[in-house]
Amino acid sequence: MMKIDVALYGGVARAAGGKFVAQTEVELPESATLGDLFAKLGLAETEIGIVFVNAVLHNLPGIMICTEDPLHDGDHVGIFAIDRVWPYQYRDGTQMSPKLRAYVAKQGYLRHRPGQ
């Protein structure tokens, strides 16, 4: 088993007993993915917007390509409800997972700084 530290913002905070913000630790099998974490927390994909793993962006509202992304013991996952705004500190040049970076580049969704 591995332990994942999870911070939840907006309506998804209810999954850890919060109203607007909550933090919890979740135990998952060693081979768990983000999708497994969402299921364990009882979160529907339609209510999840932005997802960070260790400060690396893995999901944007309406895209949901991160469910198969693997998790590792000690990871910190931030999950924002679909109706929450983009966190200010991540607006310029956010580091993205390779899968998300390729997806948004192909779709032309974001104009990001080079190298990000």
C-alpha positions in Angstrom: 0.0 0.0 0.0 1.0 3.6 -0.5 -0.1 6.8 1.1 -1.2 9.9 -1.0 -1.6 13.3 0.5 -4.7 15.0 -1.1 -5.9 18.6 -1.0 -9.4 19.3 -2.3 -10.8 22.7 -3.2 -14.3 23.8 -3.9 -17.2 21.3 -3.9 -14.9 18.3 -4.1 -13.7 19.1 -0.6 -16.8 17.3 0.7 -14.9 14.0 -0.1 -12.7 14.7 2.9 -15.3 16.3 5.1 -14.7 20.0 4.1 -17.0 22.6 2.8 -14.6 24.7 0.6 -11.1 23.2 1.4 -10.0 19.9 2.8 -6.9 17.8 3.2 -6.7 14.1 3.7 -4.3 11.1 3.4 -5.5 8.2 1.2 -4.1 4.6 1.2 -4.1 3.0 -2.2 -2.5 -0.1 -3.8 1.0 0.3 -5.2 -0.3 0.3 -8.8 -3.0 2.9 -8.3 -3.7 5.7 -10.7 -5.4 9.1 -10.4 -8.6 7.4 -11.6 -8.4 5.0 -8.6 -7.9 8.0 -6.3 -11.0 9.7 -7.7 -13.0 6.6 -7.3 -11.8 6.0 -3.7 -12.8 9.6 -2.9 -16.2 9.2 -4.6 -15.6 11.9 -7.1 -17.2 11.9 -10.5 -15.0 12.9 -13.5 -17.6 15.6 -14.4 -17.0 17.5 -11.1 -13.2 17.5 -11.3 -11.4 20.4 -13.0 -7.7 21.1 -12.3 -5.5 18.3 -10.9 -1.9 18.7 -9.8 0.4 15.9 -8.8 3.5 17.2 -6.9 2.8 20.7 -8.4 2.7 19.3 -12.0 -0.5 20.0 -13.8 -2.2 16.8 -15.0 -5.7 17.9 -15.9 -7.7 20.9 -17.0 -11.4 21.5 -16.8 -13.2 19.5 -19.5 -10.2 17.5 -20.7 -9.9 14.5 -18.2 -7.0 12.6 -19.7 -5.3 12.0 -16.4 -7.2 9.0 -15.0 -4.5 6.5 -16.0 -1.6 8.6 -14.7 0.2 6.5 -12.0 0.6 7.6 -8.4 3.6 6.9 -6.1 3.9 6.7 -2.4 4.1 10.1 -0.8 2.7 12.0 -3.8 0.8 15.2 -3.1 -2.4 15.6 -5.2 -4.4 18.8 -5.5 -7.9 18.5 -6.9 -10.0 21.5 -7.8 -13.7 21.4 -8.5 -14.7 22.0 -12.1 -16.2 25.4 -11.1 -13.1 26.7 -9.3 -10.8 29.2 -10.9 -7.3 28.6 -12.1 -5.0 29.2 -9.1 -3.1 32.5 -9.6 0.3 31.1 -8.8 0.1 28.6 -11.6 -1.1 30.9 -14.4 2.2 31.6 -16.1 4.3 28.7 -17.3 2.8 25.9 -15.3 4.8 22.7 -15.5 2.5 20.1 -17.2 2.7 16.3 -17.4 4.0 15.2 -20.8 0.6 13.7 -21.7 -1.2 16.9 -20.9 1.4 19.1 -22.6 1.1 17.0 -25.8 -2.7 17.1 -25.7 -3.0 20.9 -25.3 -0.3 21.5 -27.9 -2.2 19.3 -30.4 -5.5 21.1 -29.6 -4.0 24.5 -29.5 -5.7 25.2 -26.1 -3.0 27.1 -24.3 -0.2 29.5 -25.3 2.5 28.5 -22.8 6.1 29.7 -22.4 8.7 27.6 -24.3 10.0 24.6 -22.5 6.9 24.2 -20.4 
